[in-house]
Amino acid sequence: MASAYYLIATATFAAVTNAQSLEVVNKCSENVFLFTQTSFGTINNNIVVSAGASTNMGISSNWDGAVNIGTGCSGDGSSCTTGGPVWDGNTPFSRAEFNFWAIPGSVTYDISLIYGYNVGMEISSADSSCDAYACTISSGCPVPGPGESTCFSPCCSSANACSGGALPAGGGGCVKNAGPGPNSPFYYNTCTNAYAFPDNDARGAAGYTPANNVDYTCKNTAITLTLCPGTTSHIPKRKRNMKRSYPASA
């Protein structure tokens, strides 16, 4: 009986330690507003995280969606200097995407710069063997955005070109909503492990290059999204299936 109890306790402990969770840690010097988008499951939305604070996003076990970052936002998040409740192209934002739904017991994640950049990001797991993606852009934006060290979408050749949305149904500045935009090279050279255009993982038949290591599936679902980590990862693409396991929203 003791050995059976031990096995049950061990299994229970493993399940608890690998329970789905998404913690957001704000290392930025300013408060941020978290806007979420959901395809499946549930998550807390419209969350203010003070500088130096953290929050648990309260995700369901099957959540599939994204976290968009707003800065300089009003109290209710209806207007922001960067980011905001809707994508209009005028206020760029960094975006983190997660899928806890497609593969039970695993999570697929990525950082997307397709909507621009306003704060640095790092996505990591409690399992240090899983790739930790990080992107920090401190200078050199081809099309600088509002505020310090922010950038408009790589799909836009100018701030005016971003107005109204860089990724409309017709494709905008990113070819057929798939290939590189006019400023994608800066992004994929600066942040190797972040999407610089929709098919940056080369999953499409067109096989756009470069095909960077931009999405990862980890079997440990205790995930931390750190804002303003001050680091950038450059993890090379491995010889394994890097295709997404869910519909691309990038």
PyMOL commands that set and color helices and strands:
alter all, ss='L'
color gray80, all
select helices_A, chain A and resi 2-17+159-162+175-177+184-190
alter helices_A, ss='H'
color red, helices_A
select strands_A, chain A and resi 21-26+32-40+47-49+54-56+64-71+95-99+107-112+121-125+133-135+216-218+222-227
alter strands_A, ss='S'
color yellow, strands_A
deselect
rebuild
show_as cartoon
